[in-house]
Amino acid sequence: MQKGIIGRKVGMTQIFDEKGNVVPVTVVEAGPCAVVQKKTAENDGYTAVQLGYGEAKAQKVNKPMKGHFDKADVAPKKVLREFRFDDCDAYNVGDIVKVDTFACGDAVDVVGVSKGKGYAGVIKRWNHSRLKESHGTGPVARHSGSQGVIDPARVFKGMKGAGHLGAERVTVQNLTVVKVDAENNLIAIKGAIPGPRGGLVLISDSVKA
């Protein structure tokens, strides 16, 4: 059975294993999630399970989404995400997915959105070197320098320049589940995962190469 769940990043801490070694972990408050819809190859061209996370007020849900939740007989949810599984037979619409579907030692993939850092220059964004500060550059030592060419007298597409940094979808693969607290809906994953504290994360089975 393939597994997946939606949660929010609580923060990082450390725990001790049975040998007394310190293990840095990221704590995620995951689930409970409701199965809102099942996608099938016959109807949708692919197989997937749509999970809902977080309770939403009924008056803040529009009519199309209200009908979507009513059809599944599920309370309105704030977040809807799909998990593409090869086999979705183990899931039924209306089922509740809890954090105890995962166990210690499981290998998982974690998807999150990295911290947004606003508009950044080429040094911070692409790790470019500074220009010389002696002659010829003026007060622009942290600029990227000339990028155009004489022929064809333009800047080629794809050149690295200043722009928006962060706030991107990031996937970290093959992380290990260290601890599962089913009573408090918490899961501890070894290492760091993307996103700020409180950010939304998706946890699913990891397929090792």
N, C-alpha and C positions, 0 to 999 in steps of 0.2 A: 504493500500500500504506500503510495506516494503521499507526502505530508506537506502542508503549508499552513501558515498562520500570519495574521497581521498584528502589529504591536507598535508601541512607542518606546523610544530609547529613554531610559531612566538616568543612566550615567555609568561611570566606570568605578570599579572598586577592585579589591583583591581578596582571594580566599586561599586557604591552605589545603593541599591535597593530603592523602593518607600518609605520605612520607614527610610531611612538614614543609614542602616546597611552596613558595608563594606563586600563585597563578593570577595574572591580571585578567579580569573579565569585564565584559560589558553586560549590564543588566537591562533586560527588555521586559516591559509589561505587555504581555501578549495575550490576546483573546479576552473573553470568549468571542468567537466569530460564528456567525450564522451562514449557512449555505443558502444563498439567495437564488442562484440559477446554475444550471448545468448546460454547458455548450456541448453539442454533439457534432460529429463529422457529417451526419446526414443533413442537419438543419443549418449548421454554421460553418462547416468546412474544416473544423478542428474540434478537439476535445479540451475542455477546460472547466474549472469550477470557480464560480464567482462567490467570494466571501464578503460579508458585511461586518464592519467593525465600528463600535462606538454608537451609543444611543443618540438619536436625533429627535427633536421635537416635531410632532406631527404637523403643526402649523407652519413649519419651515420647509416642508417637503412639497414640491409642486405636484400637480395632478398626474403627469406621466410616471413619476417616480413612486407616487403613492400607489398607483395601480400595479407597478412592478413589485412592490413589497407586499401588497395585498394578495397578489397571485401566488406568492411563495408562502403566504401566511406568516410573515416575519415582521417584527417591529421595525420602523424606519431606522436606517443606519447612516452615520456620517460619512463613512468611507466604504467604497466598493472597489475591490481589486480582483483580477483574474489570475488563477494559477493554472498554467497549461500542463496537464498531466496526460500521460499516455493511456492510463486506465482510470476512469472516474466512477467505476461501478461501486466502489466502497462508499461513495458520498450520495446522499439523497437531499433534495430540497427541504429545508427546514431543520436539518441536523445542526448541532452545535459543536464546533471544533474548539477544544480547550488545549491549554499548553501541555497537558499531560500526554498528548499524542507523541511528544518528543521525549527522549530518554537520554540519560547521561551517556556520553560517548558517541552520540549521533553526529555525523558530518552534515553541515548545513551551508547553504548559500544565503547571504544576507544582502538585500537591496535597500538602499536608502538614497537620500538626496544630500549631497555635501553642503557644507556651510557656504552661504553666499558672502562674497567679499567685495562686491561692488565693482566699479570700474577700476581696472588696474593697468599699470604700464607694462612694457615688455620685460623689464627686469624681474618684477614680481610674478608676472603671469607665465613667462617662458624661460626664466633664468638666463636672460641675455647678459652679456658683459657690459660694463660701463664704457663710455667713450673716454678718450683721453681728455684731461682737464688742463692741458698746457696751451696748445695753439689750435685754432681752427674750429673748435666745437662750440664756443660761446657758452651760454648758460644752459646747455641742453645735454649735459653729460649722461643723463639717464634716458635719453631717447634711443631709438633703434638705429638711427643713421639713415643714409640714403638706401632706398629699396628699388627705385626705378632703374631702367636700363635704357640705353640710347635707342636700341632697336629691339622691340617695337614701340618704344617710348611710352611705356605704361608699367604699372605694377601688376605682376602675375597674381592670379587668384590663389588663395591658400597661404600667402605669406603671413608669417607670424607677426602680429601687431598688438597694440593695446586694445582692451575690450573687457567684456564682462567676465569675471572670474568666479568660479564656484557655482553653487546651486545647480549641480548636474547630477543626473542619475548615476550612481556608483554601485557596482556589484562586487562583493568580496566573497570568494569561493572557498570551500573546504575548511570552514571553521568548525570547532568542536564544542558541543554542548557540554558544559561542566556540571551544571546543577539545574534542577527543575523544581520550582516551588508551586505546586498545583493549587494550594490553598489561597495564595496571594496572586496567582496568575503571573508569576515571574519566571524568567528563564535567563540563566547566566551563560554567556558565550565567551570562550577564550579569545582574548585579543580585542582589538578595536574594530568598530564597525562605523560606516559612514553616517554623517548627519549630526546636527546639534542635539543637545538634550531636549527631549520632548518631540523630536522628529519622528515621522512615520517610517517604519521599516517593515519589510516583507521577509519572512523566514521560510525556507523550503528545503527539501532534500537536496543534498549535494551529490553530484555524480563525479567521482574521481576518474581522471584519465588513466 
